[in-house]
Amino acid sequence: MKKIRCIILSLSTLMMFKLNLSAQTTTQRLDSLFSALDHDHAFNGNVLIAENGKIVYKRSMGFANFEQQKLNNDSSCFQIGSVSKTFTAVAVLQLQEKGKLKLEDTFVKYFPGFPYPAVTIYQLLTHTSGIPDKEELFFPIIEKQPDTIFSNQDIIPAIKALKKPGAFTAGTQWRYCNMGYALLALLVEKVSKESFHDYLKQHIFLPAKMEHTYLLHPQIPSTNQVTGYLVRAHYLGDLETINNSKKVHHWSYNMRGFEGPTNIVSTTGDLFNYDKALQNNMLLKPATISKMLTPSHLLNELPTQADGEFGRASYGIGWFLLNDSSAGKIVMHTGREPGFFSFYLRDLTHHRTIILIDNAESSGFGKACKESFNILSQTNYFPEIRYKQSLFLLYAKTLYTKGADPAITRFNLLKSDTAHYFTDERELNELGLELLSDNHTEAALEALKLCTILYPESWNTYDSYGKALLQNGKKEEAILMYQKSIEMNSNNEPAKKILERIMHNLNL
């Protein structure tokens, strides 16, 4: 018996040693990853990684304020972008638990003026409502009223003014919609009789011990605002402060008043406390948590599906649920505000949590997210670890510094090297528009012309090229490009208005 006890003790000691060694190896690999990212200035923010409710790795990198050379630290606050949607979903589900609403209720039941009477609360929560989003509702208004800052109160009037049917019959398709979550914030206020700010604080932030977390709103003093940095012009690579920066980006200036889809400010430590509160059923009952993290279904009973950078997923209530369960049941949400990236992943099977927040839209953020999970799970769950360079970015930089011929020559020499370079239509289009915005018209014309050649089936490429032609005084060519764009997309209302204006000025 004594010998058996010794054997058991030895085995237990050996197992503990292996576990400690494994943990040490994981920590070392994580530290190696983030040291490399820090060295290359490819990550600027905070990371926190936990397993079984305990932090296994955390680190702060880069600057909270570049001008003042103030370093990020554990208490640094960041806008978490669309990760805010998980809080809005929790708020609505809490009210359901209290019997104050039903997910099957139509939204019009609470807001009689809402012009889509069939849309339910559940469909808003699961992005299956088909209602118009911010671009369609507000971008045309911004062109005429560039100083306007919109809020949740403006959404229903804007929908009424638009006078358009939904993009699809509610419940028949999935389409990500920020304004749906802003409407849900209005719902929380009406049903709870509390401001959305106060509701989050009293019913989520305080119970979850999120002491540094708050919702941005006009009453927050400017000294409490957080500073994010974005690349002002990618072809230059320079950073620009986005905090309160007027007209740099519609979503950061004109739409900074929306609550529900975004605008929560938090820290990695507070988000970890939120994670523990969810795990321990402090905010919702177990059955409600289960419903929240179950794939939502369309009216035809098929699960919702979405493709993203982190793989194909269904959508629950406020959460993406990755289809690939080989490494466990993975639920997550990402966030982006101009100047900020956020990533919140939960491995429910193995009780692992990864939280990353960045305040400079860093180039290595995606790599940090994917490799962190690979290291923690000891899998190759996210296989695209070898990150390729952007050929269009290289093209645009060469175009700006050396001219059209050197740029297209370099592009042609490298375009077949798909092992090291990638191309993306949206990126080339945005680079061309950046050049145009900075009045590098000839360079913009070259970039946007190339975009129409490479992507002839995209209506947006012709729209952008038309804009560049018009800015360069080539009105007849601009007319042809706008006509081509409208022919391919009859809903391109801004192009129709521009075309009408050009034709009127030319007496055509």
Secondary structure in CASP SS format (residue, H / E / C, confidence):
PFRMAT SS
TARGET T0000
AUTHOR 0000-0000-0000
METHOD secondary structure of the structure
MODEL  1
M C 1.00
K H 1.00
K H 1.00
I H 1.00
R H 1.00
C H 1.00
I H 1.00
I H 1.00
L H 1.00
S H 1.00
L H 1.00
S H 1.00
T H 1.00
L H 1.00
M H 1.00
M H 1.00
F H 1.00
K H 1.00
L H 1.00
N H 1.00
L H 1.00
S H 1.00
A H 1.00
Q H 1.00
T H 1.00
T H 1.00
T H 1.00
Q H 1.00
R H 1.00
L H 1.00
D H 1.00
S H 1.00
L H 1.00
F H 1.00
S H 1.00
A H 1.00
L H 1.00
D H 1.00
H H 1.00
D C 1.00
H C 1.00
A C 1.00
F C 1.00
N C 1.00
G E 1.00
N E 1.00
V E 1.00
L E 1.00
I E 1.00
A E 1.00
E E 1.00
N C 1.00
G C 1.00
K E 1.00
I E 1.00
V E 1.00
Y E 1.00
K E 1.00
R E 1.00
S E 1.00
M C 1.00
G C 1.00
F E 1.00
A E 1.00
N E 1.00
F C 1.00
E C 1.00
Q C 1.00
Q C 1.00
K E 1.00
L E 1.00
N C 1.00
N C 1.00
D C 1.00
S C 1.00
S C 1.00
C C 1.00
F E 1.00
Q E 1.00
I C 1.00
G H 1.00
S H 1.00
V H 1.00
S H 1.00
K H 1.00
T H 1.00
F H 1.00
T H 1.00
A H 1.00
V H 1.00
A H 1.00
V H 1.00
L H 1.00
Q H 1.00
L H 1.00
Q H 1.00
E H 1.00
K C 1.00
G C 1.00
K C 1.00
L C 1.00
K C 1.00
L C 1.00
E C 1.00
D C 1.00
T E 1.00
F H 1.00
V H 1.00
K H 1.00
Y C 1.00
F C 1.00
P C 1.00
G C 1.00
F C 1.00
P C 1.00
Y C 1.00
P C 1.00
A C 1.00
V C 1.00
T E 1.00
I H 1.00
Y H 1.00
Q H 1.00
L H 1.00
L H 1.00
T C 1.00
H C 1.00
T C 1.00
S C 1.00
G C 1.00
I C 1.00
P C 1.00
D C 1.00
K H 1.00
E H 1.00
E H 1.00
L H 1.00
F H 1.00
F H 1.00
P H 1.00
I H 1.00
I H 1.00
E H 1.00
K H 1.00
Q C 1.00
P C 1.00
D C 1.00
T C 1.00
I C 1.00
F C 1.00
S E 1.00
N H 1.00
Q H 1.00
D H 1.00
I H 1.00
I H 1.00
P H 1.00
A H 1.00
I H 1.00
K H 1.00
A H 1.00
L H 1.00
K C 1.00
K C 1.00
P C 1.00
G C 1.00
A C 1.00
F C 1.00
T C 1.00
A C 1.00
G C 1.00
T C 1.00
Q C 1.00
W C 1.00
R C 1.00
Y C 1.00
C C 1.00
N H 1.00
M H 1.00
G H 1.00
Y H 1.00
A H 1.00
L H 1.00
L H 1.00
A H 1.00
L H 1.00
L H 1.00
V H 1.00
E H 1.00
K H 1.00
V H 1.00
S H 1.00
K C 1.00
E C 1.00
S C 1.00
F H 1.00
H H 1.00
D H 1.00
Y H 1.00
L H 1.00
K H 1.00
Q H 1.00
H H 1.00
I H 1.00
F H 1.00
L C 1.00
P C 1.00
A C 1.00
K C 1.00
M C 1.00
E C 1.00
H C 1.00
T C 1.00
Y E 1.00
L E 1.00
L C 1.00
H C 1.00
P C 1.00
Q C 1.00
I C 1.00
P C 1.00
S H 1.00
T H 1.00
N H 1.00
Q C 1.00
V C 1.00
T C 1.00
G C 1.00
Y E 1.00
L E 1.00
V E 1.00
R E 1.00
A E 1.00
H C 1.00
Y C 1.00
L C 1.00
G C 1.00
D E 1.00
L E 1.00
E E 1.00
T E 1.00
I C 1.00
N C 1.00
N C 1.00
S C 1.00
K C 1.00
K C 1.00
V C 1.00
H C 1.00
H C 1.00
W C 1.00
S C 1.00
Y C 1.00
N C 1.00
M C 1.00
R C 1.00
G E 1.00
F C 1.00
E C 1.00
G C 1.00
P C 1.00
T C 1.00
N C 1.00
I E 1.00
V E 1.00
S E 1.00
T C 1.00
T H 1.00
G H 1.00
D H 1.00
L H 1.00
F H 1.00
N H 1.00
Y H 1.00
D H 1.00
K H 1.00
A H 1.00
L H 1.00
Q H 1.00
N C 1.00
N C 1.00
M C 1.00
L C 1.00
L C 1.00
K C 1.00
P H 1.00
A H 1.00
T H 1.00
I H 1.00
S H 1.00
K H 1.00
M H 1.00
L C 1.00
T C 1.00
P C 1.00
S C 1.00
H E 1.00
L C 1.00
L C 1.00
N C 1.00
E C 1.00
L C 1.00
P E 1.00
T C 1.00
Q C 1.00
A E 1.00
D C 1.00
G C 1.00
E C 1.00
F C 1.00
G C 1.00
R C 1.00
A E 1.00
S E 1.00
Y E 1.00
G C 1.00
I C 1.00
G C 1.00
W C 1.00
F E 1.00
L E 1.00
L E 1.00
N C 1.00
D C 1.00
S C 1.00
S C 1.00
A C 1.00
G C 1.00
K C 1.00
I E 1.00
V E 1.00
M E 1.00
H E 1.00
T E 1.00
G E 1.00
R E 1.00
E E 1.00
P C 1.00
G C 1.00
F E 1.00
F E 1.00
S E 1.00
F E 1.00
Y E 1.00
L E 1.00
R E 1.00
D E 1.00
L C 1.00
T C 1.00
H C 1.00
H C 1.00
R E 1.00
T E 1.00
I E 1.00
I E 1.00
L E 1.00
I E 1.00
D E 1.00
N C 1.00
A C 1.00
E C 1.00
S C 1.00
S C 1.00
G C 1.00
F H 1.00
G H 1.00
K H 1.00
A H 1.00
C H 1.00
K H 1.00
E H 1.00
S H 1.00
F H 1.00
N H 1.00
I H 1.00
L H 1.00
S H 1.00
Q C 1.00
T C 1.00
N C 1.00
Y C 1.00
F C 1.00
P C 1.00
E C 1.00
I C 1.00
R C 1.00
Y C 1.00
K C 1.00
Q E 1.00
S E 1.00
L H 1.00
F H 1.00
L H 1.00
L H 1.00
Y H 1.00
A H 1.00
K H 1.00
T H 1.00
L H 1.00
Y H 1.00
T H 1.00
K H 1.00
G C 1.00
A H 1.00
D H 1.00
P H 1.00
A H 1.00
I H 1.00
T H 1.00
R H 1.00
F H 1.00
N H 1.00
L H 1.00
L H 1.00
K C 1.00
S C 1.00
D C 1.00
T C 1.00
A C 1.00
H C 1.00
Y E 1.00
F E 1.00
T C 1.00
D C 1.00
E H 1.00
R H 1.00
E H 1.00
L H 1.00
N H 1.00
E H 1.00
L H 1.00
G H 1.00
L H 1.00
E H 1.00
L H 1.00
L H 1.00
S H 1.00
D C 1.00
N C 1.00
H C 1.00
T H 1.00
E H 1.00
A H 1.00
A H 1.00
L H 1.00
E H 1.00
A H 1.00
L H 1.00
K H 1.00
L H 1.00
C H 1.00
T H 1.00
I H 1.00
L H 1.00
Y C 1.00
P C 1.00
E C 1.00
S C 1.00
W H 1.00
N H 1.00
T H 1.00
Y H 1.00
D H 1.00
S H 1.00
Y H 1.00
G H 1.00
K H 1.00
A H 1.00
L H 1.00
L H 1.00
Q H 1.00
N C 1.00
G C 1.00
K C 1.00
K H 1.00
E H 1.00
E H 1.00
A H 1.00
I H 1.00
L H 1.00
M H 1.00
Y H 1.00
Q H 1.00
K H 1.00
S H 1.00
I H 1.00
E H 1.00
M H 1.00
N C 1.00
S C 1.00
N C 1.00
N C 1.00
E H 1.00
P H 1.00
A H 1.00
K H 1.00
K H 1.00
I H 1.00
L H 1.00
E H 1.00
R H 1.00
I H 1.00
M H 1.00
H H 1.00
N H 1.00
L C 1.00
N C 1.00
L C 1.00
END
